[in-house]
């Protein structure tokens, strides 16, 4: 198991919440990042770190309905 840290980055660059959890691999961590982005609607992206290494980002894909 590897320990991943998930940072919720808001539009102003602040990080009001984070999550730390062990996962077997990057794919499992990516699934968790998508869960977090769905739960925290103010997040513009989730930064995923393994130790001191930034592994990947998961951006929020919010569509705006056409008028």
C-alpha positions in Angstrom: 0.0 0.0 0.0 1.1 3.5 -0.8 -0.1 6.6 1.1 -1.7 9.3 -1.1 -2.7 12.9 -0.1 -5.6 14.6 -1.9 -5.7 18.4 -1.9 -9.0 20.2 -2.8 -7.9 23.3 -4.6 -10.5 26.0 -4.9 -10.7 28.8 -7.6 -8.8 31.2 -5.5 -5.9 28.7 -5.0 -6.8 28.0 -1.4 -6.8 24.4 -0.1 -9.5 24.3 2.6 -9.6 20.5 2.9 -7.4 17.5 2.2 -7.6 13.7 2.6 -4.9 11.2 3.3 -5.5 7.5 2.6 -3.6 4.3 1.6 -4.3 2.8 -1.8 -2.8 -0.1 -3.7 -1.9 1.9 -6.8 -2.4 5.1 -8.8 -5.7 3.8 -10.3 -7.3 3.3 -7.0 -6.1 6.8 -5.9 -7.6 8.3 -9.1 -11.0 6.7 -8.3 -10.8 8.3 -4.8 -9.9 11.7 -6.4 -13.0 11.5 -8.6 -15.2 10.6 -5.5 -13.8 13.7 -3.7 -14.3 16.0 -6.6 -18.0 14.8 -6.7 -18.4 15.4 -2.9 -16.8 18.8 -2.7 -18.4 21.0 -5.3 -16.3 24.0 -4.5 -13.1 22.3 -5.6 -11.7 23.2 -9.0 -9.3 20.3 -8.9 -7.9 17.6 -6.7 -4.1 17.4 -6.5 -2.9 13.9 -5.8 0.4 13.4 -4.1 2.4 10.3 -3.1 4.9 11.6 -0.5 6.7 14.6 -1.9 5.7 13.8 -5.5 2.7 15.3 -7.2 1.4 12.3 -9.1 -1.6 13.8 -11.0 -4.5 16.2 -10.9 -8.2 15.6 -11.3 -10.0 18.7 -12.6 -13.7 19.3 -11.9 -15.6 19.1 -15.2 -18.6 21.2 -14.7 -20.7 21.9 -17.7 -22.9 25.0 -17.9 -26.2 24.5 -19.5 -26.8 26.6 -22.6 -29.5 29.2 -22.3 
